[in-house]
Amino acid sequence: MLNRSCLLTDALADAVAASSGGSSVTYDVSDGLRLALDQALAVRALGPVIDNATRHGSSVSVRARRSVASACR
C-alpha cells in the first residue's frame, strides 16, 4: 500500500543521494512541508530535475515555502 504523502525534505534528500551529478545541492524548505504523493513517486519525479541541475550547474539550491492558499492540508 502506498503512503499518500511524504515530507519534501525526505524526498529531496533521496533524490540528491541518487543524483549522478557533481554539484552540491542545498535546500531550504519550510518545516513539515509535505507532498501529496508517495515518497518513491516524489523521488522519481524530483530525481531527473536534481540530476540535470547537478550535471549542468555549479551549485544547486532548492527553496520551497508553504503558500497561504495551500490546496493540501
C-alpha positions as a Python dict, from the first residue, in 0.01 Angstrom:
ca = {
    (1, 'M'): (0, 0, 0),
    (2, 'L'): (127, 346, -88),
    (3, 'N'): (170, 615, 173),
    (4, 'R'): (-5, 907, 3),
    (5, 'S'): (214, 1183, 144),
    (6, 'C'): (576, 1247, 233),
    (7, 'L'): (799, 1521, 366),
    (8, 'L'): (956, 1721, 86),
    (9, 'T'): (1292, 1724, 270),
    (10, 'D'): (1296, 1343, 276),
    (11, 'A'): (1216, 1319, -95),
    (12, 'L'): (1481, 1579, -179),
    (13, 'A'): (1743, 1400, 32),
    (14, 'D'): (1674, 1073, -151),
    (15, 'A'): (1679, 1244, -493),
    (16, 'V'): (2010, 1416, -412),
    (17, 'A'): (2163, 1089, -287),
    (18, 'A'): (2067, 918, -613),
    (19, 'S'): (2197, 1202, -829),
    (20, 'S'): (2490, 1132, -1059),
    (21, 'G'): (2587, 1499, -1092),
    (22, 'G'): (2889, 1655, -928),
    (23, 'S'): (2745, 1977, -787),
    (24, 'S'): (2645, 2024, -428),
    (25, 'V'): (2277, 2073, -351),
    (26, 'T'): (2137, 2285, -71),
    (27, 'Y'): (1772, 2316, 11),
    (28, 'D'): (1569, 2549, 225),
    (29, 'V'): (1223, 2404, 284),
    (30, 'S'): (955, 2511, 531),
    (31, 'D'): (939, 2275, 829),
    (32, 'G'): (688, 1998, 784),
    (33, 'L'): (614, 2076, 419),
    (34, 'R'): (454, 1765, 274),
    (35, 'L'): (388, 1644, -78),
    (36, 'A'): (56, 1478, -151),
    (37, 'L'): (214, 1168, -303),
    (38, 'D'): (415, 864, -205),
    (39, 'Q'): (785, 929, -132),
    (40, 'A'): (904, 685, -400),
    (41, 'L'): (697, 869, -661),
    (42, 'A'): (820, 1207, -534),
    (43, 'V'): (1182, 1092, -567),
    (44, 'R'): (1105, 960, -914),
    (45, 'A'): (964, 1300, -1013),
    (46, 'L'): (1236, 1510, -846),
    (47, 'G'): (1526, 1285, -947),
    (48, 'P'): (1563, 1391, -1311),
    (49, 'V'): (1534, 1760, -1219),
    (50, 'I'): (1800, 1732, -946),
    (51, 'D'): (2020, 1512, -1166),
    (52, 'N'): (2005, 1757, -1456),
    (53, 'A'): (2070, 2057, -1231),
    (54, 'T'): (2372, 1893, -1065),
    (55, 'R'): (2518, 1793, -1400),
    (56, 'H'): (2486, 2136, -1558),
    (57, 'G'): (2508, 2379, -1266),
    (58, 'S'): (2798, 2476, -1043),
    (59, 'S'): (2574, 2485, -737),
    (60, 'V'): (2211, 2394, -691),
    (61, 'S'): (1968, 2547, -444),
    (62, 'V'): (1608, 2440, -385),
    (63, 'R'): (1370, 2660, -188),
    (64, 'A'): (1010, 2574, -102),
    (65, 'R'): (762, 2760, 115),
    (66, 'R'): (407, 2681, 216),
    (67, 'S'): (160, 2917, 49),
    (68, 'V'): (-128, 3070, 238),
    (69, 'A'): (-374, 2920, -9),
    (70, 'S'): (-238, 2567, 24),
    (71, 'A'): (-452, 2310, -157),
    (72, 'C'): (-338, 2014, 54),
    (73, 'R'): (-365, 2029, 429),
}
